[in-house]
Amino acid sequence: MNITALGAGAMGDLFGGRLAEARHQVVLLDIRAEQVEAIHHDGLRIEDDEGERTVRLPARLANDEPGGPCELVLLLTKAHHSDAALVASTAIFGPDTWVLTLQNGLGVVEHIRERVHPGRIVAPRPCRATWRILPFVSMILMLQLRRPCKRPW
Protein backbone atom coordinates (compact mmCIF):
# COMPACT_ATOMS: atom_id res chain seq x y z
CA MET A 1 0.00 0.00 0.00
CA ASN A 2 1.17 3.54 -0.80
CA ILE A 3 0.99 5.46 2.52
CA THR A 4 1.92 9.00 3.53
CA ALA A 5 2.35 9.83 7.21
CA LEU A 6 1.58 13.53 7.50
CA GLY A 7 3.53 14.60 10.56
CA ALA A 8 6.90 13.02 11.32
CA GLY A 9 6.76 13.40 15.07
CA ALA A 10 6.59 10.54 17.56
CA MET A 11 3.35 9.05 16.23
CA GLY A 12 4.20 9.55 12.55
CA ASP A 13 7.61 7.98 13.04
CA LEU A 14 6.22 5.03 14.98
CA PHE A 15 3.37 4.21 12.60
CA GLY A 16 5.37 5.08 9.49
CA GLY A 17 8.32 2.99 10.62
CA ARG A 18 6.22 -0.02 11.57
CA LEU A 19 4.28 0.11 8.28
CA ALA A 20 7.55 0.38 6.33
CA GLU A 21 8.80 -2.70 8.20
CA ALA A 22 5.63 -4.48 7.02
CA ARG A 23 6.78 -3.71 3.44
CA HIS A 24 4.36 -0.87 2.68
CA GLN A 25 5.58 2.09 0.63
CA VAL A 26 5.68 4.84 3.25
CA VAL A 27 6.71 8.48 2.95
CA LEU A 28 6.94 10.78 5.96
CA LEU A 29 5.94 14.42 5.39
CA ASP A 30 6.74 17.17 7.86
CA ILE A 31 7.24 20.94 7.96
CA ARG A 32 10.47 20.77 10.00
CA ALA A 33 13.51 20.62 7.75
CA GLU A 34 15.76 19.41 10.59
CA GLN A 35 13.42 16.45 11.23
CA VAL A 36 13.35 15.49 7.56
CA GLU A 37 17.14 15.80 7.29
CA ALA A 38 17.67 13.67 10.41
CA ILE A 39 15.46 10.91 8.99
CA HIS A 40 17.38 11.05 5.68
CA HIS A 41 20.73 10.92 7.43
CA ASP A 42 20.08 8.56 10.37
CA GLY A 43 16.84 6.73 9.55
CA LEU A 44 14.21 6.13 12.22
CA ARG A 45 15.34 4.52 15.44
CA ILE A 46 12.53 2.46 16.90
CA GLU A 47 12.67 0.95 20.37
CA ASP A 48 9.77 -1.26 21.41
CA ASP A 49 8.97 -4.69 22.82
CA GLU A 50 10.55 -6.24 19.70
CA GLY A 51 13.88 -4.55 20.39
CA GLU A 52 15.85 -1.64 18.97
CA ARG A 53 16.37 -1.07 15.25
CA THR A 54 16.79 1.54 12.53
CA VAL A 55 14.25 1.77 9.72
CA ARG A 56 15.10 3.58 6.48
CA LEU A 57 12.29 5.32 4.61
CA PRO A 58 11.85 8.52 2.59
CA ALA A 59 11.00 11.78 4.32
CA ARG A 60 10.06 15.04 2.61
CA LEU A 61 9.01 18.53 3.48
CA ALA A 62 5.24 18.92 3.25
CA ASN A 63 5.47 21.60 0.54
CA ASP A 64 7.87 19.55 -1.64
CA GLU A 65 6.50 17.62 -4.60
CA PRO A 66 5.26 14.38 -3.00
CA GLY A 67 4.81 12.43 -6.23
CA GLY A 68 1.03 12.52 -6.51
CA PRO A 69 -1.90 11.07 -4.61
CA CYS A 70 -1.44 8.16 -2.24
CA GLU A 71 -3.83 5.44 -1.12
CA LEU A 72 -3.76 6.27 2.59
CA VAL A 73 -2.84 9.40 4.53
CA LEU A 74 -2.14 9.02 8.24
CA LEU A 75 -2.86 12.46 9.70
CA LEU A 76 -0.64 12.55 12.77
CA THR A 77 0.13 16.23 13.32
CA LYS A 78 -0.90 18.06 16.44
CA ALA A 79 -4.61 18.86 16.06
CA HIS A 80 -3.99 22.63 15.93
CA HIS A 81 -1.58 22.09 12.99
CA SER A 82 -4.04 19.98 10.95
CA ASP A 83 -5.38 22.68 8.67
CA ALA A 84 -1.94 24.06 7.76
CA ALA A 85 -0.64 20.52 7.14
CA LEU A 86 -3.61 19.68 4.91
CA VAL A 87 -3.20 22.89 2.90
CA ALA A 88 0.57 22.38 2.47
CA SER A 89 0.16 18.84 1.19
CA THR A 90 -2.83 18.97 -1.16
CA ALA A 91 -1.02 16.99 -3.89
CA ILE A 92 -1.13 13.76 -1.82
CA PHE A 93 -4.94 13.72 -1.88
CA GLY A 94 -6.83 12.15 -4.76
CA PRO A 95 -10.42 10.92 -5.18
CA ASP A 96 -9.45 7.44 -3.93
CA THR A 97 -7.33 8.55 -0.96
CA TRP A 98 -8.34 7.38 2.50
CA VAL A 99 -7.45 9.48 5.57
CA LEU A 100 -6.92 7.99 9.02
CA THR A 101 -6.53 10.48 11.83
CA LEU A 102 -5.31 9.40 15.25
CA GLN A 103 -5.21 12.88 16.73
CA ASN A 104 -6.84 14.15 19.84
CA GLY A 105 -8.62 17.46 19.64
CA LEU A 106 -11.89 18.83 18.42
CA GLY A 107 -12.71 19.92 14.88
CA VAL A 108 -10.09 17.81 13.10
CA VAL A 109 -12.58 15.79 11.06
CA GLU A 110 -14.28 18.99 9.88
CA HIS A 111 -10.96 20.24 8.47
CA ILE A 112 -10.38 16.93 6.70
CA ARG A 113 -13.91 16.99 5.21
CA GLU A 114 -13.01 20.19 3.36
CA ARG A 115 -10.49 18.19 1.30
CA VAL A 116 -11.62 14.55 1.39
CA HIS A 117 -15.03 12.91 0.90
CA PRO A 118 -16.47 12.12 4.37
CA GLY A 119 -16.92 8.48 3.39
CA ARG A 120 -13.12 8.16 3.04
CA ILE A 121 -12.24 9.45 6.52
CA VAL A 122 -11.51 7.09 9.41
CA ALA A 123 -11.51 8.82 12.78
CA PRO A 124 -11.72 6.55 15.82
CA ARG A 125 -13.61 8.02 18.73
CA PRO A 126 -11.83 8.05 22.06
CA CYS A 127 -13.41 6.47 25.09
CA ARG A 128 -11.62 8.86 27.42
CA ALA A 129 -10.72 12.50 27.44
CA THR A 130 -7.68 13.75 29.34
CA TRP A 131 -6.91 17.24 30.54
CA ARG A 132 -3.68 18.47 32.03
CA ILE A 133 -4.73 20.29 35.21
CA LEU A 134 -1.27 20.85 36.70
CA PRO A 135 2.22 19.97 35.49
CA PHE A 136 2.49 16.17 35.59
CA VAL A 137 -1.15 15.81 36.75
CA SER A 138 -3.86 14.76 34.33
CA MET A 139 -7.57 14.26 34.84
CA ILE A 140 -9.31 11.51 32.87
CA LEU A 141 -13.03 11.62 32.10
CA MET A 142 -14.98 8.71 30.64
CA LEU A 143 -17.12 9.94 27.76
CA GLN A 144 -20.59 8.79 26.81
CA LEU A 145 -20.58 8.23 23.07
CA ARG A 146 -23.32 7.37 20.61
CA ARG A 147 -22.07 3.82 20.76
CA PRO A 148 -20.90 2.49 24.14
CA CYS A 149 -17.16 2.06 24.56
CA LYS A 150 -15.75 -1.32 25.28
CA ARG A 151 -13.34 -1.09 28.14
CA PRO A 152 -9.95 -2.60 27.31
CA TRP A 153 -9.60 -4.13 30.78
N, C-alpha and C positions, 0 to 999 in steps of 0.2 A: 504494500500500500504506500502511496505517496503522501507523506504527512509533513506538515509544517507546524512547529511549536512556536507560537507567537509569544515571546517572552522567554529569554534565556536566563532566568533567575533559578532559584532552587528547584521549583516545581518543573519548569521547562526543561532544565538539565536532567532531572531525574526521569521524567516521563520520556523525553526525547532520547536519552541514553539507553533506557531499557527497551524502547521500541526499536532503536537501531540495533541493539543486540539480538532482537528477535527477527532481524533481517528485513525490516521495513526501510524504505527510503525516507530518511528524516532530515529536514533542514531546520536549524534553529534561527529564528529572526529576533533581533533585539535592537534597541536604539543606542545602546552603550558600545561605542567603538572598542573600548578597552576589554569588555567582556567578549566580544566577537573575536578580537585579536588573541586573547588568552585561549579560547577554544581552538582556534586555528593552530596556535603554537604548541599547546600542551595537551589538547584533547580534554575530555571530561573525566574527571576522577570520581568514581562512584564507590562509596563504601556502604555496604548493607549486609544483611544476614548471609549473603552468598560470598562475601569477601570484599577485597579491594581490587579495583581494576581501572584501566583507562580505556575509554571508548572514543574512537575517532569518528567524527561526523561533521558535515559542512555547517558553518555558521555565517550569517550575513547580516548586514545592517538592514533594518526594516524598509528603508527607502531605496535600497539597491534593487536592481532588476532580479526578481526571485525566480524567473524562468516560467512564469505562467501559473494558471490555476492548479491547485492540488486537490486530492480527494478528501483530505481531512485536515482541519485547522484545530489545533489545541490552543485555546485562548487562555494563557496562563500569566498574563500581566497582573499587576495590582488593579483592582476594580476601577480606581480613579484614573488609571492610564488607558483603560479599554478603548475609549473613543479615539484618542490620538493614535493608538496602535492600529486600530481598524482603518483609519484614514490613511496612515502611512503605508499600509500594505495591501491596498485594494487589488493589486494584480494577482494575488494568490487566491482570490475568490472567483469562482465560476458558477454556472447554474447547477452543477452537480456536486459542489463542495459541501461537505458536512462540517459543522462547527460544534466542538465539545468545549464547554467552559467549566472549569473546576475552581472558579473564583468565589470568594465570599464578598458580599456587598450587594447593595440594592441597585436596580436599574440596569444591570449589565445586559440582560437578555433584550431589553428594549433597544439598546445601542446596536446589538448584533442584528436585530430584526430590520434595521434600516439598510442593511447590506446583504442579508441572506434571508431566503424564504423561511418563515417560521417552522415549516415542516422539516427543515434540515438543521435545526438547532437542538442539541442535547445539553440540557442544563439540570443536573441532579439537584434535588431540593435537600437542603440540610435538615437534619432532625434536631439540631441544637444550634443555638446562637451563642456567641461568646463576646463579652465586652471586657475590655481592660479597664478596671476601676482604679487601680493604683499600679505603680511599677511592680511587676512580677506577681500581680494579683488579678485573676480573671474571674468573672462571674459567668456561669453557664445557665442558660434558660432552655428548657425543653419547649419546642414549638408545636402547636397543634396545626397540622397541615390538612389539606383536603383529603389526602389519603393518610391513614395512620402510619407512623414510622414503625419499623421493626427494630427493636433494640438489639444491638450486636452482642449483648451479653446474656 
